[in-house]
Amino acid sequence: MKITLKDGSVKEYAQPMAVIDIAKDISEGLARMACAAGIDGETVDLRTIISQDCQLSIYTAKDAEGLAALRHTASHVMAQAIKRLWPETKLAIGPSIADGFYYDVDCAEPMTAEDLEKIEAEMKNIIKEALPLERFELPREEAIAFMKEKAEPYKVELIEDLPEDARISFYKQGEFTDLCAGPHLMTTKDVGKAFKLMNLAGAYWRGSEKNKMLTRVYATAYQKKEELEAYITMMEEARKRDHRKLGRELGLFMMHDAGPGFPFFLPNGMVLKNTLLDYWHEIHKRAGYVEISSPIILNRSLWETSGHWDHYKNNMYTTVIDEEDYAIKPMNCPGGILVYTSEPRSYRDLPMRVGELGIVHRHEKSGQLHGLMRVRCFTQDDAHIFCAPEQIKEEFLKVMDIILYIFKALKFDNFEAQISLRDPNNKEKYIGSDENWHLAENAIIEACAEKGLNARKELGEAAFYGPKLDFMVKDAIGRRWQLGTIQVDYNLPERFQLEYTGADNLKHRPVMIHRAPFGSMERFVAVLLEHTAGRFPLWLAPDQVVVLPISEKFNEYAYRVSRELNAADVRAIVDDRNEKIGKKIRDNELKRIPYLLIVGEKEAENDEVSVRKQGEGDKGTMKIATFAEYLTQEVNDMINQ
């Protein structure tokens, strides 16, 4: 058999071979580092036997697939340790995730943070035992009986929900056996020492509030200790930057039990949000967009035509009006379509760029809500471009320019692009013809190539109605966030029978481009808050300046300064507390206000202010008008750089 490796070289073998043995044949060092493998694109165990020609990739912990296998094995080690310490514990699921792994467990007694050290200690024992992981399969009924005998009801439920023809596999390590599809490392020893249990959380079984609340043990693992230490440092910094904590401290937003997942923006938060929205309006006005506003509630027939009723109903809030089904909109696109159909369109009207800062509602599960990151109500900075097929690439490139312009102004300098494509093996998830999908996917790929954007392709990540280009931003501490998105859609124009009259006087079908540079405004604010640690760029800061009188007798002058600055469109406040000036400076620096102006007798006599800049200290004295001009210029430079 011929084994083609990822570097293009070919290995030939006269008999079936395990992947681990092929790895050893290539290099003993590679075999030591190997965690998993890819056979013709499918991720498998190193113990997998190959018996025919194939493409083979050996994954180490430097690869996403290899690191996932290491963490998945670590989750089994953690589950085994928990069962050793508390044998009556019932196991649910324990997958690897983006930054580590977790296991959901049903404990007889509540688990506490102090228990994490005990679990870690027992995990070290299991790793030292170097237990081999052995995979085996059982027929459906035997698998159910096996898990019932082990008193694992959650595993029984998982097996019962599998398709009738599913291959049901288990992994055994010492006395511990778990239902699992794999892949896994060869032995528990291969997990190594670079792991850490992070925290406990509650998680409903299968994410439903109707089910029992389980204990979720979060952890992470790496191949090297220095990688683990870097991650722990990053997480400590992330806790300091948590937008929920900073949002409270800076008076930006709040949540209330009256509406979980429905955020309240406070006065400072509204200044921030409105400044971003003003920026959005200015950019889109220059780019030739018109703005609309569509109703929040529309009837069922509209959502059936759009496909949302069949494909997205579980995430929609519905109601009945005059004995007819209605839904609160989860997306703005149907409203934009109705505006397009409000009058006949000609090729001279295209491209028609329709923007909408629409409020949408989505039914997120309570266990998934997270500050402003995951909410049930948010403002989507949507726009829908209706264009002729030959205009797609040009319009797509213009949208990319808008997104990159915004990223530059907000100093999101580190980002990646991802082309999200349809999963060719699961087409029933999507609407529309194969031909339209090919046209849409190729348009995105060609636009990225023309822009010189090195975008990676991800199968199965497309929206149900079309492929998309997502921008993944890395923040100041290295975390990735999906922000801007652009989607090419041939399907909704077809479902709504959209038309325009061409130059040939015949009817043609337009193409629709969905795009949202900010995405959810709420989520964007959260990401920006954590990226900047609350130290917003001057043009976005809710309070740009605070005036600090050195004693009460200069309060009147301080208020005069703030009035003159506000008249010059500088957002200024006064701290007139009866406190020493040193305390006022410290307190207002903690509020992350960009400029502190100290005023006393000398400043009042000369119409001046003593300027102190956040993070840079004293900047000398200036006339009030000169300082206002200085700030205005700084803001303009930031926005238009």
Long-range contacts (C-beta under 8 A, 24 or more apart in sequence): 1-50, 1-51, 1-52, 1-53, 1-54, 2-53, 3-50, 3-53, 3-54, 3-56, 4-53, 4-54, 4-55, 4-56, 5-56, 5-57, 5-58, 6-55, 6-56, 6-57, 16-49, 16-50, 16-51, 17-49, 17-50, 18-46, 18-47, 18-48, 18-49, 18-50, 19-44, 19-45, 19-46, 19-47, 19-48, 19-50, 19-56, 19-58, 20-46, 20-47, 20-186, 22-50, 22-56, 22-58, 23-58, 26-58, 30-58, 30-60, 33-60, 33-61, 33-223, 34-58, 34-59, 34-60, 34-66, 35-59, 35-60, 35-61, 35-63, 35-65, 35-66, 35-67, 35-69, 35-70, 35-185, 35-190, 36-65, 36-66, 36-68, 36-69, 36-183, 37-183, 38-65, 43-68, 43-69, 43-183, 44-182, 44-183, 45-135, 45-182, 45-183, 45-184, 46-183, 46-185, 46-186, 47-135, 47-186, 48-183, 60-223, 61-222, 61-223, 62-223, 67-96, 67-222, 67-223, 68-96, 69-96, 69-182, 69-183, 69-184, 69-185, 70-185, 70-190, 70-191, 70-192, 70-221, 70-222, 70-223, 71-96, 71-97, 71-100, 71-101, 71-220, 71-221, 72-96, 72-101, 72-180, 72-182, 72-183, 72-184, 73-133, 73-184, 73-185, 73-188, 73-190, 73-191, 74-101, 74-123, 74-191, 74-195, 74-219, 74-221, 75-101, 75-102, 75-103, 75-219, 76-133, 76-171, 76-173, 76-176, 76-178, 76-180, 76-184, 77-123, 77-126, 77-127, 77-173, 77-188, 77-191, 78-103, 78-119, 78-123, 78-197, 78-217, 78-219, 79-103, 79-105, 79-176, 79-178, 80-126, 80-173, 80-174, 80-175, 80-176, 81-119, 81-120, 81-122, 81-123, 81-125, 81-126, 82-119, 82-217, 83-176, 84-122, 84-126, 85-115, 85-118, 85-119, 85-122, 90-151, 90-152, 90-153, 90-154, 91-152, 91-154, 91-155, 91-178, 92-154, 92-205, 92-214, 93-154, 93-158, 94-178, 99-220, 99-231, 100-198, 100-218, 100-219, 100-220, 100-221, 101-219, 101-220, 101-221, 102-216, 102-217, 102-218, 102-219, 103-216, 103-217, 104-203, 104-205, 104-214, 104-215, 104-216, 105-214, 105-215, 105-216, 105-217, 106-154, 106-212, 106-214, 106-215, 107-215, 110-215, 111-200, 111-215, 111-217, 112-200, 113-199, 113-200, 116-197, 116-199, 116-200, 116-217, 119-197, 119-217, 120-195, 120-196, 120-197, 123-195, 124-193, 126-173, 126-174, 126-188, 127-188, 127-189, 127-191, 127-192, 127-193, 128-189, 129-174, 129-188, 129-189, 130-187, 130-188, 130-189, 131-173, 131-174, 131-187, 131-188, 131-189, 132-173, 132-186, 132-187, 133-171, 133-172, 133-173, 133-184, 133-185, 133-186, 133-187, 133-188, 134-171, 134-172, 134-173, 135-169, 135-170, 135-171, 135-172, 135-182, 135-184, 136-169, 136-170, 136-172, 137-167, 137-168, 137-169, 137-170, 138-168, 138-170, 139-168, 140-164, 140-166, 140-168, 143-168, 143-170, 143-179, 146-170, 147-179, 150-177, 152-179, 154-205, 155-179, 191-221, 192-221, 192-223, 193-225, 194-221, 194-222, 194-223, 194-224, 194-225, 194-227, 194-228, 195-219, 195-220, 195-221, 195-222, 195-228, 196-220, 196-221, 196-228, 196-232, 198-235, 202-367, 203-367, 204-365, 204-367, 207-365, 207-367, 207-368, 208-365, 209-365, 209-366, 209-367, 234-477, 234-478, 234-479, 237-477, 238-477, 238-479, 238-530, 240-533, 241-477, 241-529, 241-530, 241-531, 241-533, 241-534, 242-371, 242-530, 243-371, 243-372, 243-373, 243-525, 243-526, 243-527, 243-529, 243-530, 244-371, 244-372, 246-529, 246-530, 246-533, 246-534, 247-371, 247-372, 247-529, 249-534, 249-591, 250-534, 250-542, 250-591, 250-592, 252-525, 252-529, 252-542, 253-372, 253-525, 255-371, 259-376, 260-366, 260-369, 260-376, 261-364, 261-366, 261-369, 261-374, 261-375, 261-376, 261-377, 262-375, 262-376, 262-377, 263-372, 263-375, 263-377, 263-378, 263-522, 267-542, 268-542, 268-543, 269-525, 269-542, 271-542, 271-571, 272-525, 272-536, 272-540, 272-541, 272-542, 273-379, 273-521, 273-525, 275-539, 275-540, 276-518, 276-521, 276-524, 276-525, 276-540, 277-357, 277-521, 279-406, 279-409, 279-639, 280-357, 280-381, 280-517, 280-518, 283-402, 283-405, 283-406, 284-353, 284-355, 284-383, 284-402, 287-353, 287-398, 287-402, 288-353, 289-353, 289-354, 289-355, 289-383, 290-352, 290-353, 290-354, 290-355, 291-354, 291-355, 291-356, 291-357, 292-335, 292-336, 292-339, 292-354, 292-355, 292-356, 293-356, 293-358, 294-329, 294-332, 294-334, 294-335, 294-336, 294-338, 294-339, 294-356, 294-358, 295-329, 295-335, 296-328, 296-329, 296-359, 296-361, 297-321, 297-326, 297-327, 297-328, 297-329, 298-326, 298-327, 298-329, 298-334, 298-335, 299-324, 299-325, 299-326, 299-327, 300-324, 300-325, 300-326, 300-327, 302-334, 302-338, 303-327, 303-334, 305-334, 305-495, 305-496, 306-333, 306-334, 306-337, 306-492, 306-495, 306-496, 307-431, 307-464, 307-465, 307-491, 307-492, 307-495, 308-334, 311-431, 311-464, 312-464, 314-363, 315-362, 315-363, 315-364, 316-361, 316-362, 316-363, 317-361, 317-363, 328-361, 329-358, 329-360, 329-361, 330-360, 330-361, 330-362, 331-360, 331-380, 331-382, 332-356, 332-358, 332-360, 332-380, 332-382, 332-384, 333-382, 333-384, 333-492, 333-512, 333-514, 336-382, 336-383, 336-384, 337-384, 337-492, 337-493, 337-496, 337-498, 337-512, 340-384, 340-386, 340-498, 340-510, 341-496, 341-498, 344-501, 345-386, 345-499, 345-500, 345-501, 345-510, 346-500, 346-501, 347-388, 347-500, 347-501, 347-502, 347-503, 347-508, 349-500, 350-386, 350-387, 350-388, 350-391, 350-500, 350-510, 351-385, 351-386, 351-387, 351-388, 351-391, 351-395, 352-385, 352-386, 352-387, 353-383, 353-385, 354-383, 354-384, 354-385, 354-386, 355-381, 355-382, 355-383, 356-380, 356-382, 356-383, 356-384, 357-381, 357-382, 357-521, 358-382, 371-526, 372-522, 372-523, 372-525, 372-526, 373-523, 373-526, 373-527, 374-523, 375-520, 375-522, 375-523, 378-520, 378-521, 378-522, 378-523, 379-520, 379-521, 379-522, 380-516, 380-519, 380-520, 380-521, 381-516, 381-517, 381-518, 381-519, 381-521, 382-514, 382-515, 382-516, 383-514, 383-515, 383-516, 384-512, 384-513, 384-514, 384-515, 385-512, 385-513, 385-515, 386-493, 386-498, 386-500, 386-510, 386-511, 386-512, 387-510, 387-511, 387-513, 388-500, 388-502, 388-508, 388-510, 388-511, 389-439, 389-511, 391-511, 392-443, 392-447, 392-488, 392-511, 392-513, 393-443, 393-446, 393-447, 393-450, 395-513, 396-443, 396-444, 396-447, 396-469, 396-486, 396-488, 396-513, 397-447, 397-450, 397-451, 399-486, 399-513, 399-515, 399-517, 400-447, 400-451, 400-453, 400-469, 400-486, 402-517, 403-471, 403-484, 403-486, 403-517, 406-484, 406-517, 406-518, 407-471, 407-473, 407-483, 407-484, 408-641, 409-638, 409-639, 409-641, 410-528, 410-537, 411-537, 412-473, 412-475, 412-483, 412-531, 414-473, 414-474, 415-471, 415-472, 415-473, 415-474, 415-483, 416-455, 416-456, 416-471, 416-472, 416-474, 416-480, 417-448, 417-453, 417-454, 417-455, 417-456, 417-469, 417-470, 417-471, 417-472, 418-455, 418-456, 418-457, 418-458, 418-461, 418-469, 418-470, 418-471, 418-472, 418-482, 419-444, 419-445, 419-448, 419-455, 419-456, 419-457, 419-458, 419-467, 419-468, 419-469, 420-458, 420-461, 420-462, 420-463, 420-467, 420-468, 420-469, 420-470, 421-457, 421-458, 421-459, 421-460, 421-461, 421-462, 421-467, 422-459, 422-460, 422-462, 422-467, 423-459, 423-460, 423-462, 424-459, 426-460, 429-464, 430-462, 430-464, 430-465, 431-464, 431-465, 431-491, 431-495, 432-465, 432-466, 432-490, 432-491, 432-494, 436-490, 436-491, 436-494, 437-466, 437-467, 437-490, 439-490, 440-466, 440-467, 440-488, 440-489, 440-490, 440-511, 441-467, 441-488, 443-488, 444-468, 444-469, 444-486, 444-488, 463-487, 465-489, 465-491, 465-492, 466-490, 466-491, 466-514, 468-514, 473-527, 475-527, 475-530, 475-531, 476-531, 476-532, 476-533, 479-530, 481-527, 482-519, 483-517, 483-518, 483-519, 483-524, 483-527, 484-515, 484-516, 484-517, 484-518, 484-519, 485-514, 485-515, 485-516, 485-519, 486-513, 486-514, 486-515, 487-513, 487-514, 487-515, 488-512, 488-513, 489-513, 489-514, 533-592, 534-592, 535-592, 535-594, 535-614, 535-615, 536-592, 536-594, 537-638, 538-594, 538-595, 538-631, 538-634, 538-635, 538-638, 539-635, 539-638, 539-639, 541-571, 541-592, 541-593, 541-594, 542-571, 543-571, 543-572, 543-573, 543-591, 543-593, 544-570, 544-571, 544-572, 544-593, 544-594, 544-595, 544-631, 545-570, 545-571, 545-572, 545-573, 545-593, 545-594, 545-595, 545-596, 545-597, 545-631, 546-572, 546-573, 546-574, 546-575, 546-588, 546-591, 546-593, 546-595, 546-596, 546-597, 547-572, 547-573, 547-574, 547-575, 547-597, 547-599, 547-609, 548-575, 548-581, 548-584, 548-585, 548-588, 548-596, 548-597, 548-598, 548-599, 549-574, 549-576, 549-599, 549-600, 550-581, 550-598, 550-599, 550-600, 551-600, 552-576, 552-578, 554-599, 554-600, 554-601, 554-603, 554-604, 557-599, 557-603, 557-604, 558-599, 561-597, 561-599, 561-609, 561-624, 564-624, 564-625, 564-628, 565-624, 565-627, 565-628, 565-631, 568-625, 568-628, 568-629, 568-632, 569-632, 570-628, 570-631, 570-632, 572-597, 585-612, 589-614, 595-631, 597-627
